[in-house]
Amino acid sequence: MKSPQVGRQSAFKAQGFRKTLELLAENVQALYLSDEIPWVVGYSGGKDSTATLQLIWTAIAALPAEKRTKVIHVISTDTLVENPIIAGWVNASLLTMQRSASDQDLPFRPNRLLPELKDRFWVNMIGRGYPAPRPKFRWCTERLKINPSNNFIRNVVDDAGEVILALGTRKAESQVRSASIDHYSKNARAGLQRHGQLDRSWVFSPIVDWSNDDVWQYLMQVKNPWGIDNKDLLGMYQGATEDGECPLVVDTSTPSCGDSRFGCYVCTMVTEDKSMRSMIANDSDKAWMLPLLQFRNQYLGNLNDRNVREFKRLNGSLMVHNDRLVHGPYTQSYRVNMLRALLETQLTVNKHLPKGIDSLELITIEELREIRRIWIEDKHEVEDLLPAVYEDTLKRPFSANSVSVVPLLRTSEIETLREISDGQTVESRLHYELLRELITTQAVSKSTHSRAKLLDELDRVLERSAFADADEALSVALSRRGMSASEDSGLGGQDMPSLFVNITLPEQNDVS
């Protein structure tokens, strides 16, 4: 727990608590009635977004029914890898909002947003082999959180021409967020700022000047209008702090638990998931989450993972940075082991779930089908290992349904390839993978009746494997340093892939 900030300024000091809330309500009502622009309220289930939505809900509910005509969308993005306690809280809250909005004849429309299948965490990590997110390659945030909400907002803009985004951002929350808020260009319309990235979008931040203590004071003293108990929210924050203390805020000398963070249990932007660890430590009923924490620490916690990653990039090329190969996606064996461990974790967790939680799905069948497709079609991993891993672990058949993934080689043929390459060394493994890709490339060309460019594609496959191991690959890349396209033409012409050219780029592109 962080120590309290001495002399922390309250947003309620100048006008008092009640008067400040009255003025805010009037501001919300005036803005709502001033035009026909629809609103979108961001809701994460945390304290700030809850306070923001509660302010708006209360203000709109006080208007006459005939004036409550403009739709207010409430959006919450579920990454599908959220802390399950928080995910359950948010989903239950959205259902409660939906019922309450209908019962109270209010224009709030809750929406649970999901990432597109191609953007989901396990599809990219276990399927494509993306390494665990890290500061220089933070591939998850945009795919899992930003894209779903921005796509929704853009659709509203396309329909209505403009949108007002009500967000729970606060200057007191962090220097980074404060700088982001200040970066918005000011607009003549009082209380609104133009969004820096979304066209025709205006930002409304009603609690921008509130402190953590102000947020908790408001949530504890004003009843939630859609029917959840804010004390339960307080309890979650309390359970997520290391010392278990989250006292009722009564003055500026009382420490707040507002610094607690909830998010994805797979997050690698922090050294460890302290919130989940504290939840487990502070409440024995939450010990069922321990396997999640253990899985995260074993498979995602160590970012020094070059030994389980291919030395080639996802497209087969090489990248050199500071005379060192930048490793690309996870190896096939590591991805298979990770999938098995994830399914085993799901199985273990579901055996110990408390009453009130029927089941917990860590990876969906839809994601598994897409991973299987990627392994076979994109990575030429004709062994088709996913169904067997699924069935061996969960003891039930894998349902392919309408997925038209058909392995191109029979088991006996795969074993023959393994015997030819022997598989005992890196060189023999690369030899096996080369043969596998050559055969599947030819087979795909034959099945699609598109053989015009087959020889060119086979050449590219050979070029991507023109080395025996990582050391030879590095030597090849370094030997081509600085060569022009014409100099490279002797190794394959203008279509030569980039593996023969040394590229010095930062690691954020290390798997593309």
DAFENPE-V949432 format. One record per pair of residues at least 12 apart in sequence whose ideal C-beta (glycine too) atoms are under 7 Angstrom apart, sorted by the first residue. I is the first residue (numbers start at 0). J is the second residue. Records with the same first field share a line. If there is no record, write none. Layout:
I=J + J
This chain:
0=240 + 241 + 242 + 244 + 254
1=258
2=254
3=251 + 252 + 253 + 254
7=210 + 212 + 251
9=210 + 212 + 213 + 251
10=208 + 209 + 210 + 213
11=213
23=54 + 205
24=57 + 58 + 61
26=190
27=54 + 55 + 58 + 205
28=58 + 62
30=190 + 203
31=59 + 69
32=66
35=69
36=159 + 161 + 162 + 163
37=69 + 70 + 72 + 155 + 159 + 162
38=71 + 72 + 163 + 165
39=72 + 74 + 152 + 155 + 162 + 164
40=52 + 55 + 71 + 73 + 165
41=74 + 164 + 166 + 167
42=73 + 74 + 75
43=75
44=75 + 85 + 88 + 89 + 92
45=261
46=214 + 215 + 218 + 232 + 236 + 257
47=167 + 169 + 206 + 214
48=167
49=218 + 232
50=167 + 206 + 214 + 217 + 218
51=165 + 166 + 167 + 205 + 206
52=73
53=221 + 223 + 224
54=205
55=71 + 165
56=107 + 224 + 225
57=224
59=71 + 105
60=103 + 105 + 224
64=104
67=105 + 106
68=106
69=106
70=106 + 108
71=106 + 107 + 108
72=108 + 110 + 155
73=96 + 107 + 108 + 109 + 110
74=110 + 112 + 148 + 151
75=89 + 93 + 111 + 112
76=112 + 144 + 147 + 148
77=111 + 112 + 113
78=114 + 120 + 143 + 144 + 263
79=113 + 119 + 120
80=120 + 263 + 264 + 265
81=263
82=261 + 262 + 264 + 274 + 275
83=288 + 359
84=235 + 278 + 285
85=261
87=356
88=235
90=111
92=227
93=109 + 111
95=225 + 226 + 227
96=109 + 225
97=109
99=225 + 226
110=151
112=147 + 148 + 151
113=147
114=142 + 143 + 146 + 147
116=365 + 369
118=142 + 143 + 146
119=366
120=139 + 143 + 265
121=362 + 366 + 370
122=366 + 369 + 370
123=138 + 142
125=334 + 337 + 338 + 370
126=369 + 370 + 373 + 374
127=313 + 328 + 373
128=328 + 329 + 334 + 510
129=328 + 510
130=304 + 308 + 329 + 510
131=267 + 299 + 302
132=267 + 268
133=267 + 302
135=505 + 506 + 507
136=506 + 507 + 509
149=197
152=164 + 197 + 200
156=199 + 200
160=199
161=199 + 201
162=199 + 200
163=191 + 201 + 203
164=194 + 200 + 201 + 202 + 203
165=203 + 205
166=202 + 204
167=206
168=180 + 204 + 207
169=206 + 207 + 209
170=207 + 208
171=209 + 210 + 211
180=204 + 207
182=195
183=195 + 202
186=201
190=203
191=203
211=255 + 257
212=248 + 251 + 255
214=257
215=248 + 255 + 257
216=248
218=232
219=233 + 247
233=245
236=256 + 259
237=256
238=277 + 278 + 281 + 282
239=259 + 261 + 274 + 277 + 278
240=256 + 259 + 277
241=273 + 277
243=281
259=274
260=274
261=274
264=291 + 295
265=295 + 299
267=299 + 302
272=292 + 295
275=288 + 291 + 292
276=292
279=292
284=353
287=348 + 351 + 352 + 353
290=344 + 347 + 348
291=344 + 348
294=340 + 341 + 344
298=337 + 340
305=326
307=329 + 330 + 333
308=326 + 327 + 328 + 329 + 330
309=326 + 327 + 328 + 330
310=324 + 326 + 469 + 472
311=327
312=327 + 509 + 510 + 511
313=327 + 328 + 510 + 511
315=463 + 496 + 498
316=496 + 497 + 498
317=472 + 476 + 498
318=502 + 504 + 509
319=473 + 476 + 477 + 501 + 502 + 503
320=503 + 504 + 506
322=477
324=469 + 472 + 473
325=506 + 509
326=509
327=509 + 510
328=510
331=380
335=384 + 388
338=388
339=388 + 392
341=361 + 362
342=389 + 392 + 393
343=392
344=361
345=359 + 361
346=392 + 393
364=398
367=385 + 389
368=399 + 402
370=385
371=385 + 404
372=402 + 404
375=404 + 406
376=404
379=435 + 436 + 439
381=406 + 407 + 408 + 413 + 435 + 439
382=413
383=406
407=439 + 442
408=438
416=431 + 434 + 435
417=431
419=434
420=434
425=468
426=467 + 468
429=464 + 467
433=464
436=460
437=457 + 460
440=456 + 457 + 460
441=453
455=494
458=491
459=496
462=491 + 495 + 496 + 498
463=496 + 498
475=499
476=498 + 501
477=501
479=499 + 500 + 501
480=501
482=500
487=499 + 500
